Every structure is written in structure tokens, then in C-alpha cells.
Amino acid sequence: MNRELRQQLLDEAAVRALEHPADLSMALGKGMTMVRRKFLAGSAVALALALALTAAFVAWRLAMVPPPPPALESITVTAAAQELRPTATIPLTATGHYGDGTSKRLLAGVEWASGNTGVATVSSAGVVTAVAKGSAELSATLDGVSGRLTLVVVGGDAATLASLRLDPESARLFPGGVLQLTAEGTFSDGSHGNLNASAQWSSGAPGTATVDGAGRVTAVAPGQTVISAAQEGKRGRATITVLAAPKPEITSLEVAPAQSTLKEGRTVRLDAVARYSDGSSAAVGNATWETLPAGSGIAEVDAAGLVAARRTGSVTVVATVPGAGGQLIQGQAAITVVPSVKSIKVSPAGPLQSEPGGSVQLSAVVLYSDGSTGSDVQWASSRPLIASVDVSGLVTGVKEGDAEITATADGVTGNPVTVLVRTSPD
């Protein structure tokens, strides 16, 4: 096999490897096995083909190994200005240059440092703050590679203010929002300085937004105003637009009380309480109400959320309100209806007679709306100084006289029993 044919096979194998790596791996394996067999049989052509296939296989393996990332070779540190006045701040930029000829801005993992923190400091984000007159070497380091920039802090008492600008130059706020402006001065010697403390601040429309003596803006009401900072005849301006606060949206709905147990015939008022996107909550009056399962006859709810218990059982009352984008938001409450008291029968019916210190036992049978019975009542005496009654219905005579004993449950009172307390004749 001549050299040109062998090279062509290698090139085609490399392309095929990238397009169909799985198929090629299998084909190469089978092909090499077959060629080795022919080679053992003495085929010269098979020998050449085996060498070509082996080279193709190696080329494919190499093609599948990703190249190592380019190495970082150097770092360049730059700034918008290299002469600052005390208190001025300025961001630094670190640009990395790589072995493959590419460059990119470095953000994550960069270690910033100042060689003279008495002159200038630098934050972990690469923001420099000028401290005092002098010079400082600032450095950015990544993966053992460093770049440096020398920054000069000037006193510059003889320099005059050449221009003044505010940062940011425009902003949008909602009422109650706060924004810190920075007044940056550029002096005749080319240095920069922070003028927040020395500039005279003003708002063109304090009813829209106010500004304090340090450049702190507070939005008041919707509208637009210009905030100005002036010093030595120079003025910087920032346009502040105050937007109408967005109407909070309903995020969830709760029904209160969330659970209620009612006697048949009783009612309970439910409230739909909306939770809003701004964290507030309020009862809403536009909810629609329904019971589930519908038509059960256990309870009914009207348009105002008043639930009336009709018969024993359990239902869910659902309140629905419209949300953002036509979405329906729901809340629910569980209602359990239990039997109500229809009547109470107290026995013996009386009138009964007892001596002072003597006792008479009464009993009560409660009849419920579902036909069941019970004995849970509250006993009372009309004249406890003549005859008292305990929680079990035991009446005790105190002194001569007449008293009426009653049994009550859920607002229903049974037949009264008259007890005559008399002293027995000797």
C-alpha cells in the first residue's frame, strides 16, 4: 500500500471516528482480527491494511480524548483612572491571557490585594477605595499567576474641580424605595474624588423623591424628578422615575374558621382571607361559595359565606376568588354536622318531697334529632338555698320551702320538677 493511500485511510478513519465513534470501535476491532488472520496466512496486502487499521484505531482513540484546557500565562489589571482622591472608589478589571492566544475577563476565584492599605484598599470584588495620599500596588492573582497595577492617591489641594457626575445617572423606584447616589468629581490634575459629603444636594420635585445631604434618595410618589449635586460651580444630575406600586396579587386563599362542628339547624359565618404577594392579608368579599359534595343536603352556604347545618354528616365548603391571569384560587373549610337536641325528659316528674338533709335522685333522657338518646345535661335549681342539685341530678334538701329543678342541653330545657322540702313531724 503506497503512502498516499495509507494517509487517505487515516484521514477518513479520523472523520468517521468523530461522527460514529461506537460503530467505528466495533468495526475496527473486527477488521483488525480479520486482517491478523490473513496476515498469518502470508498476505502482504493484509499486513499493510492491518498497519493502516491500527493507525486509524490509535487516531480514533486520540480524537476521543479532549485536549487539556489552555494554561493561564499572564494577567492584566486595568482601571478607568489611576489617580484618585481620598474616599474615591473605582472598580478594577482583571483580564487573563492564555497559552492558546485567547483572553477573557476574570471574575470567579480572583484574589485581590493591596500592597499599601494605608493608601488604598481593595475589596474581594476588586473595588478600590482611596484612603490617603501616596501610591499603592494592587494585584490580582489566579492559579498562581498575578497581574499588578499601581494606583496613586493625590492630595491635590491646588487642583480645581473640572466636572461632576452622578452615578447612576437614572433610576426607577417604587414609592418607599431608597437609592444611594454617588457624586464623582474629576479634577484638573486628572484625579477623581467622591464628593457625596461636600456637594450640595437637591431634588427638583420633593413630592416625588427626596434626597438627603449624603445623596440618599427616597421615592415618595409616582412621577419624575431630577436630583442634583453641585460644587464649585459644577453640577451632576440624575433622573429619578417613581413608578406606581404594583397591585399585589392574591397568592393563596384561606377560609376561617378552617373547621367547624355544628348542631343541626345551627349556622356559622365563614370568612375568605386572601394572602397577597406583598405579604399582607385581608378578608375578601368577592368570593363565590359552594359545598362539596354538591347537593348532599348536609349543609348549605349562601353568597356571603353563611353556612346552615341541615342534617348529620360532613361536607367541605369551598371559596373561590379570581387570581392573576384568570387563574382561580381556592380555599376550603371542613364542616361536620352533628345531631341537635329535640327534647329532654326528666323523671320522676314530681312534685317530689324531701326533708332538710334528705335527697332525691333525678334522671334525664335527651332525645336527639337523629333518634338517638343521651344523658349529658346541666342541672340547675331555682332556689339552691332550699334545694340544691349536683351534676348527676342528685337533689338535696337544705331547708323548708319549694324549689324547681331543671335539666338543660344545647339550649333545650326539659320538664321542670318541683321539690318540696318539708320537716317531718315528730
C-alpha positions in Angstrom: 0.0 0.0 0.0 1.5 3.3 -1.0 1.9 6.3 1.3 -0.9 8.3 -0.3 -3.5 5.5 0.2 -2.5 4.9 3.8 -2.8 8.6 4.6 -6.2 8.7 3.0 -7.3 5.8 5.1 -6.1 7.6 8.2 -7.9 10.8 7.4 -11.2 9.0 6.6 -10.9 7.0 9.8 -10.5 10.1 11.9 -13.6 11.7 10.4 -15.6 8.6 10.8 -14.4 8.3 14.4 -15.8 11.7 15.3 -19.1 11.1 13.5 -19.8 7.5 14.6 -17.4 6.5 17.4 -19.4 3.5 18.6 -19.8 1.9 15.2 -16.1 2.6 14.3 -14.9 1.0 17.5 -16.7 -2.2 16.7 -15.7 -2.2 13.1 -12.0 -1.6 13.9 -12.0 -4.5 16.3 -13.5 -6.9 13.8 -11.4 -5.6 11.0 -8.1 -6.0 12.9 -9.0 -9.6 13.8 -9.7 -10.5 10.3 -6.5 -8.8 9.0 -4.4 -10.6 11.5 -5.8 -13.9 10.3 -4.9 -13.1 6.7 -1.5 -11.8 7.8 -0.8 -15.2 9.3 -1.7 -16.8 6.0 1.1 -14.7 4.4 -0.8 -11.9 2.7 1.4 -8.8 2.2 -1.7 -6.7 1.4 -3.2 -7.8 4.7 -0.1 -6.6 6.5 -0.3 -3.2 5.0 -4.0 -3.0 5.7 -3.5 -4.1 9.3 -1.0 -1.4 9.8 -3.4 1.2 8.4 -6.2 0.0 10.6 -4.0 0.0 13.7 -3.0 3.6 12.9 -6.7 4.5 12.4 -7.6 2.9 15.7 -4.9 4.9 17.5 -6.0 8.1 15.7 -9.6 7.5 16.8 -8.6 6.9 20.4 -6.6 10.2 20.4 -9.5 12.0 18.8 -11.8 10.9 21.7 -9.5 12.4 24.4 -10.4 16.1 25.0 -7.5 18.5 24.8 -6.3 19.9 28.1 -7.6 23.5 28.8 -5.2 26.3 27.9 -2.9 27.4 30.7 -3.2 30.9 32.1 0.0 32.7 31.3 -0.5 36.3 32.4 -3.0 38.8 34.0 -3.5 42.4 33.1 -5.1 44.7 35.7 -6.8 47.9 34.4 -8.9 50.8 35.9 -10.8 53.7 34.5 -8.4 56.1 36.4 -5.1 55.6 38.1 -5.2 58.8 40.2 -7.8 59.1 42.9 -8.5 61.4 45.8 -9.2 60.1 49.3 -12.6 58.4 49.7 -13.0 57.8 46.0 -13.9 54.3 44.8 -13.3 52.7 41.4 -13.7 49.1 40.1 -10.7 47.2 38.8 -10.7 44.8 35.8 -8.6 41.6 35.6 -8.0 40.1 32.2 -6.4 36.7 31.8 -4.3 35.8 28.8 -4.0 32.1 27.9 -1.5 29.9 26.1 -3.8 29.3 23.1 -3.8 33.1 22.4 -7.2 33.8 23.9 -8.1 36.4 26.6 -11.1 36.8 28.9 -12.1 38.8 31.9 -11.5 37.0 35.2 -14.3 37.0 37.7 -14.6 34.0 40.0 -11.6 32.9 42.1 -9.5 36.1 41.7 -7.7 37.1 44.9 -7.3 40.9 45.1 -4.7 42.6 47.3 -3.3 46.0 48.1 0.4 46.5 48.7 -0.3 49.6 50.8 -3.6 49.5 52.6 -2.8 52.9 54.2 -3.1 54.4 50.8 -5.8 52.3 49.1 -7.8 49.2 49.9 -9.3 46.7 47.5 -12.4 44.5 48.2 -12.8 40.8 47.2 -14.8 42.1 44.3 -12.0 44.3 43.0 -13.3 47.6 44.1 -10.6 50.1 45.2 -11.2 52.7 47.9 -8.6 55.5 48.1 -7.6 56.2 51.7 -4.7 58.7 51.9 -2.1 60.4 49.7 0.5 58.1 48.3 0.8 55.1 45.9 -0.2 51.5 46.2 0.4 48.5 44.1 -2.8 46.5 43.6 -2.6 42.8 42.5 -5.0 40.2 41.1 -3.9 36.5 41.5 -5.4 33.4 40.0 -3.9 29.9 39.7 -0.5 31.2 40.9 -0.4 33.9 38.1 -0.5 37.6 39.2 -1.1 40.9 37.5 -0.4 44.4 39.0 -1.5 48.0 38.7 0.0 51.0 40.5 -2.6 53.5 41.8 -1.8 57.0 43.0 -3.9 58.8 45.7 -3.3 62.6 45.4 -3.9 65.4 47.9 -4.2 67.9 45.1 -5.2 70.9 47.1 -4.3 73.2 44.3 -6.3 71.2 41.7 -9.7 72.6 40.8 -12.9 70.6 40.1 -13.3 70.1 36.4 -16.5 68.1 36.2 -19.1 66.3 38.4 -21.3 63.4 37.6 -23.8 61.3 39.5 -23.8 57.5 39.4 -26.3 56.1 38.4 -27.5 58.9 36.1 -31.0 57.4 36.0 -33.0 55.0 38.1 -36.6 53.8 38.7 -38.1 53.2 42.1 -41.4 52.4 43.7 -42.8 54.6 46.5 -40.8 54.0 49.7 -37.7 52.7 47.7 -34.3 54.0 48.6 -31.3 54.6 46.3 -27.7 55.8 47.1 -26.2 58.1 44.5 -22.5 58.8 44.2 -21.2 62.2 43.3 -17.9 61.6 41.4 -15.7 64.6 40.8 -12.9 64.8 38.2 -10.2 67.4 39.0 -7.9 69.5 36.8 -4.9 67.2 37.7 -6.8 64.2 36.3 -7.6 62.7 39.7 -11.0 61.5 40.8 -12.8 62.0 44.1 -16.0 61.2 46.0 -18.0 64.4 46.6 -21.0 63.0 48.4 -20.2 64.7 51.7 -19.2 68.1 50.3 -21.7 68.5 47.4 -25.0 70.4 47.8 -27.8 68.0 47.0 -31.3 69.0 45.9 -34.5 67.5 44.3 -36.4 69.2 41.6 -39.7 67.7 43.0 -39.5 66.7 46.6 -43.1 65.4 46.4 -41.8 62.8 44.0 -38.5 61.9 45.6 -36.3 63.5 48.3 -32.5 63.5 48.7 -30.5 64.0 51.9 -27.1 65.6 52.4 -25.2 62.4 51.5 -27.0 61.6 48.2 -29.5 59.1 49.6 -32.7 59.3 47.5 -36.1 58.2 48.9 -39.1 57.7 46.5 -42.3 59.4 47.7 -45.0 59.3 45.0 -45.3 58.4 41.3 -43.7 60.9 39.0 -40.3 62.0 37.7 -37.7 64.4 39.2 -34.1 65.4 38.7 -31.7 65.0 41.7 -28.7 67.4 41.5 -25.4 67.6 43.3 -23.4 70.9 43.0 -20.0 72.0 44.0 -17.6 74.8 42.8 -20.0 75.7 40.0 -20.1 72.2 38.7 -23.3 70.1 38.7 -24.2 66.5 38.3 -27.7 65.3 37.6 -29.7 62.0 37.9 -33.2 61.4 36.7 -35.3 59.5 39.1 -38.6 58.0 38.0 -41.0 56.8 40.7 -43.4 54.2 39.4 -46.8 53.4 40.8 -46.6 50.5 43.2 -47.8 47.3 41.5 -51.1 46.0 42.8 -50.3 43.0 45.0 -51.7 39.7 43.6 -53.5 37.0 45.6 -51.2 34.1 46.2 -53.4 31.9 48.3 -56.9 31.9 50.0 -57.8 30.6 53.4 -61.2 30.1 54.9 -61.7 30.8 58.6 -62.6 29.0 60.7 -61.0 26.1 58.9 -63.1 23.5 60.8 -66.5 23.8 62.4 -68.8 21.4 64.2 -72.5 22.4 64.1 -75.7 21.1 65.6 -78.5 20.5 63.1 -80.2 23.8 62.5 -77.3 25.9 63.6 -75.3 28.4 61.4 -71.7 29.6 61.2 -70.2 32.6 59.3 -67.1 31.8 57.2 -64.6 34.4 56.0 -62.4 34.2 52.9 -59.0 35.6 53.8 -56.6 36.3 50.9 -52.8 36.3 51.2 -51.1 38.7 48.9 -47.8 38.8 47.1 -46.6 41.7 49.3 -47.1 39.6 52.4 -50.3 41.3 53.5 -53.7 39.6 54.1 -57.3 40.7 54.1 -60.8 39.3 54.0 -62.3 39.5 50.5 -66.0 40.0 49.7 -66.0 38.8 46.1 -65.6 35.1 46.8 -68.0 32.5 45.4 -69.1 29.8 47.8 -70.1 26.2 47.3 -70.4 22.9 49.3 -68.8 19.6 48.2 -70.2 17.2 47.5 -72.9 19.4 45.9 -76.5 18.6 46.7 -75.7 16.5 49.7 -78.3 18.3 51.8 -75.9 18.2 54.8 -75.2 21.9 54.8 -75.9 25.0 52.7 -73.8 28.1 52.2 -75.1 31.4 50.9 -73.2 34.1 48.8 -71.9 35.7 52.0 -70.4 32.6 53.4 -73.1 31.8 56.0 -73.3 28.0 56.5 -76.5 26.4 57.7 -76.4 22.8 59.1 -79.3 20.7 57.8 -78.6 17.1 58.7 -75.8 15.0 60.1 -72.7 14.3 58.1 -69.6 16.1 56.8 -69.1 18.5 53.9 -66.4 20.8 52.5 -67.2 24.4 51.9 -65.0 25.9 49.1 -64.4 29.6 48.5 -63.1 30.7 45.1 -61.6 34.1 44.0 -60.1 35.2 40.7 -56.3 35.5 40.7 -53.8 36.9 38.2 -54.2 35.9 34.6 -57.6 34.5 35.1 -56.4 31.8 37.5 -58.9 30.6 40.1 -57.6 30.5 43.7 -59.5 28.4 46.3 -59.6 27.9 50.0 -61.8 25.4 51.9 -63.2 24.6 55.3 -64.4 21.3 56.8 -68.0 21.3 58.3 -69.3 18.5 60.5 -73.0 18.4 61.3 -74.0 16.5 64.5 -77.5 15.8 65.8 -79.3 18.5 67.7 -81.3 18.1 70.9 -85.1 17.8 70.3 -86.3 17.3 73.8 -85.4 16.3 77.4 -87.4 14.2 79.7 -86.8 14.4 83.4 -88.0 11.8 85.8 -89.6 11.2 88.2 -91.9 14.0 87.1 -92.8 15.2 90.6 -93.7 17.0 92.6 -91.3 15.3 95.0 -90.9 15.7 98.7 -87.7 15.7 100.8 -86.6 16.6 104.3 -83.8 19.0 105.0 -80.7 17.0 104.6 -82.6 14.3 102.6 -82.0 13.7 98.9 -83.9 12.7 95.8 -82.3 11.3 92.6 -83.4 12.7 89.3 -82.5 11.4 85.8 -82.7 13.0 82.4 -83.0 11.4 78.9 -82.0 13.6 76.0 -83.7 12.8 72.6 -81.6 13.9 69.5 -82.8 14.8 66.0 -81.5 11.5 64.6 -83.5 9.4 67.1 -80.6 8.7 69.4 -80.6 9.4 73.1 -78.2 10.6 75.7 -77.9 11.9 79.3 -75.5 14.8 79.1 -77.3 17.7 80.7 -76.7 20.6 83.0 -78.7 20.6 86.2 -80.0 23.7 88.0 -82.1 24.7 91.0 -84.4 27.7 91.0 -83.8 28.1 94.8 -80.5 26.4 95.8 -80.8 27.6 99.4 -83.9 25.4 99.7 -82.9 22.5 97.5 -79.5 22.0 95.7 -78.7 19.7 92.8 -75.3 18.3 91.7 -74.0 17.4 88.3 -75.5 13.9 88.5 -79.1 15.1 89.2 -79.0 14.3 93.0 -81.3 16.8 94.8 -80.5 17.6 98.4 -83.0 19.4 100.7 -81.5 22.4 102.6 -84.4 23.9 104.4 -88.2 24.1 104.2 -89.6 25.5 101.0 -90.2 24.8 97.4 -87.7 24.7 94.5 -87.8 23.9 90.8 -85.1 21.6 89.3 -84.4 21.7 85.6 -82.1 19.9 83.1 -80.8 21.7 80.0 -78.7 20.7 77.0 -77.8 22.9 74.0 -80.4 25.5 74.9 -83.2 23.0 75.3 -84.8 22.6 78.8 -86.6 19.5 79.9 -89.8 19.4 82.1 -89.2 21.1 85.4 -89.6 19.0 88.6 -90.9 20.6 91.8 -89.2 19.5 95.0 -91.0 20.3 98.3 -88.7 20.4 101.3 -90.6 19.6 104.5 -89.6 18.8 108.0 -91.2 15.5 109.2 -93.5 15.8 112.2 -92.0 14.2 115.3 
